Amino acid sequence: MKSKTIEYNKTTKQITLNSYTDGFLENSIDITDKVMTLALEKLYDEYDLDLGDELCITKKEELKTTKFELKK
């Protein structure tokens, strides 16, 4: 049985598109840059930001959450 997954590996810090056959990895393609670019474009669109606007992302350890701070 064939399947495809998108996975994030915390050790390698990569987002990969993986193909499996019967549970065995056949192929893995690093798509980290493409995914990050698309995510940033979506954030800029969602918050109506223009080129040159700042997007600051901070993580508060005590809350274990990610905070997005937008500056226009």
C-alpha positions as CSV (number, residue, x, y, z in Angstrom):
1,M,0.0,0.0,0.0
2,K,1.4,3.4,-1.0
3,S,1.0,6.6,1.1
4,K,2.5,10.1,1.2
5,T,3.1,12.2,4.3
6,I,4.4,15.6,5.1
7,E,6.6,15.4,8.2
8,Y,8.6,17.7,10.4
9,N,11.8,16.2,11.9
10,K,12.9,18.1,15.0
11,T,16.4,16.6,14.8
12,T,17.2,17.7,11.2
13,K,14.8,20.8,11.4
14,Q,13.4,19.7,8.0
15,I,9.9,19.5,6.6
16,T,9.8,16.6,4.2
17,L,7.4,15.1,1.7
18,N,7.7,11.4,2.1
19,S,6.5,8.4,0.1
20,Y,6.0,5.0,1.7
21,T,5.2,1.6,0.3
22,D,3.9,-1.0,2.9
23,G,5.3,1.2,5.7
24,F,8.8,1.5,4.2
25,L,10.2,4.9,3.2
26,E,10.8,5.0,-0.5
27,N,11.5,8.7,-1.1
28,S,12.0,11.9,1.0
29,I,12.1,15.4,-0.5
30,D,13.1,18.4,1.6
31,I,10.4,21.0,1.2
32,T,11.3,23.3,4.2
33,D,12.1,26.4,2.2
34,K,8.9,26.1,0.0
35,V,6.6,25.5,3.0
36,M,8.1,28.4,5.0
37,T,7.8,30.8,2.1
38,L,4.2,29.9,1.5
39,A,3.4,30.2,5.3
40,L,5.0,33.7,5.4
41,E,3.1,34.8,2.3
42,K,-0.2,33.5,3.9
43,L,0.6,35.4,7.1
44,Y,1.2,38.6,5.2
45,D,-2.0,38.2,3.3
46,E,-4.0,37.2,6.4
47,Y,-2.9,40.4,8.3
48,D,-2.9,42.7,5.2
49,L,0.8,43.4,5.6
50,D,2.8,45.0,2.8
51,L,6.4,44.5,1.8
52,G,8.5,46.3,4.4
53,D,6.1,45.7,7.2
54,E,7.5,43.8,10.2
55,L,6.3,40.4,11.5
56,C,7.8,39.5,14.8
57,I,7.3,35.9,16.1
58,T,8.1,35.2,19.8
59,K,7.7,32.1,21.9
60,K,7.0,32.3,25.6
61,E,8.7,29.2,27.2
62,E,6.5,29.3,30.3
63,L,3.3,29.1,28.2
64,K,4.7,26.7,25.6
65,T,2.9,28.8,22.9
66,T,4.0,30.9,20.0
67,K,2.9,34.5,19.9
68,F,2.7,36.5,16.6
69,E,3.3,40.2,17.0
70,L,2.5,42.3,14.0
71,K,3.8,45.9,13.4
72,K,2.6,48.2,10.7
